[in-house]
Amino acid sequence: MERQEVFRDPQRLPDFFEQNLVDPARVVKVFTDDPQAHIKVFYYQYLKLCFEINNEKSEELVHKIEELINNPTFQFIFYQEDDPNIFNDTQAKAFISEFFGELSSGEYTILEAINKYPIMDIIMVHFFRTLMILMDKTESLDNFVPRDDLLGFLCPFFGIDVEVHDNCVKYVDTDVFVFDESERSVYMAYINVTEEN
């Protein structure tokens, strides 16, 4: 049985993409009816900035997450029904440390690593959700947080540059682009830059 990718390819593209980011190396992913959509895009571009792009912010951004998970007052929040043998604070923090070690090897792209270790999608979402709950920016793990509220907290907190224009978002340092067709239909796009293109 073929494993489903964590970040899914869209079965259709909105008309918006007929005129924007038109490039043969374009990659588009879609999140449908997913309250974590913008958190997933945020953590993806964050990891991309940390481990795939040679940027002056990279080391500082890695350190910020390591500092949080090493802070005893930061305790992961999980669902009551989650298996406590897997989803607990100690294990989640260990998962992040090990995942960062894997990413720093450069063996996998961020998407490849997330698909290889899909539990990290859950852990990264819970990391940012927990932070928002602890900072009184949201009340639960699975509500739809308005995009501008979410970015208005996470971007300044971590020092991420972002440009917002109506239903479009551009992460400046990674060129990750987001198009909100609606709150429940979110597209992430970027140009897959390789030596060939």
N, C-alpha and C positions, 0 to 999 in steps of 0.2 A: 504494500500500500504506500503510495507516494505521500510524503509529509507535506502538509499545507504550509506555505510560507507565512510567517508572522505578519509581514507587511505585504498586502495583497495587490496584485496587478488589477487595474480596473477592466471590467468587461466592456465599458464604453467610456468615452471621454466627452466632457461638456464642450460646447462650441467654443468656449473661451480658449481652449488649447489649439484651435485651428489657426489662431492669430498670435499666440504667445508661446514662448519657449519652443519655437519650431526648430528642432535640431534632431538629426538622426541619432544622436547620442543621448537624447532625452530619456529619463527614467521617471515614470509616474506611478505612484501608489495611492490607494484609496482606503478611507476609513468610513464605514457606513454604520449609522446608528451606534456609534462608539463614543461614550462620554470621555474616553481617554485619548481621543484623536489628537488634540493639540499637545497633550503631554507626551505622546509618542513621537510626534514630530520634534518637539523640544528636546527630548533626550537623545533622539537620533542625531540631530545637528550638533548637540553638545558633545556626544561621543566622537562624531566626525571631526569636530574641532580639536578635541583632545588627542586623537590617535591617527587620523588620516591626513590632516592638513598641517603643514609646517607653519605654525603661527605663534607669535610671541605670547599669546594668551594660553596656549595649550597646557603648560606645566601648572600655571596658576589654577586653571579650571579643574584639573585632576586633583590638585591639592585641596580645593574647596570641598569636593565630595568626600575625600579621605578624611578631612578635618571633621566633617559632620558625622560620618559613620564611626569615628573614633571618639566622639563626644558622648559620654554616658547619659546625658539628658535627652539625646536623640534616640527614641525607641520606635522601631517600625510598628505601624498599625496594620493589622490584617483583618480579614473577615472572621467572624466567630466560627464559621463552618470550615475554615481552612485547616488543613492537617498541621497541628502544632509541631510535629516532628520535622517538617520541611519548612513551613512558614513561621519562623520565629525570628526575633531580633538578631540573635547571635549568628544564625545560619544565613540570614539575608545579608548581613554585613560581610560575612566570609565569602558569599557568592560574588559580591561586588568587587572585593579585593582580588579574588581569583580571576574574575572576568577582565578586570583591568590589566592583570598580568598577561592574560591571553591576547588582549588587543594590542598591548605594547610590543608583542613579538612581531607584529606586522604580517602574520601568516594569513589572516582573514580580513576582508573588508568588514565594516560594521554590520551591514545587512547579512553577510555570510555568517558572521559570528552569532548574531541574534537567531538566525534560522537553525544554526547548529546547536545552540543552547537556548531554546525558546522560553525556558523558565526566566531568563534574564529580562524578557519583555515585561513579565509580571513584576519582577523585583524592581526594575527601574521605574515603572509606573507607581508602585507602592512607595518608592523612595520620595518621589516628587509630591505625591499625594499626601504622604505623612508630613512632609515639610510644610505643605500648605495648611493642613489641619492644625499642626502645632503653632503656626503663625496666625491662626484664626482667619485664613483666607478662603476656606471652604469647610463644610461641616461633615462631609462623608467621603468615602472612597470612590463612589460611583455616580455622583450627581454631575449634570452638565454644568461646568463652570463657564461663564461667558468668556469668549476668547480674549477680549481686551483686558478683562480682570486677571485672567491667568497670566498673560504676557506682561501685564503691568506690574505683577509681583515678581515672577521668575526672572525676567530679563534684567531688571536693575539689581536684583539680589545676587545674580551670578555674573553680572557684567557682560551680558550678551547684547550686541547691537542688532536692532530690528527696525524695519520700516513697515508701517501699516498703512494701506490705502484701501479703504472700503472693505471689500471681501477678499483682499489679497494681503499676504504677509511675505516679506523677504528677510531672511536671516543674512545679514550683511557679510559676515566673515566666511560663511560656507556656501553662499548662493543657493541655499535651500529655499524653495519657494512654496507657498501654500495658497491654494484657492479654495475658499469656502463656497461651494455651490449652495449650501444651506448649513445650519448647525449640525445636521445629521448626515451630511455628505461632504467630506473634507478630502481634498486631493493634495498630496505632497509631490513636488517635482524638482528635479535637478538635472544638470548635465553631467553625465558620467565621463569625466575627463580621464583619458588613458594615454599611453605613449602613442597609440595608433591615431588618436583623433585630437 
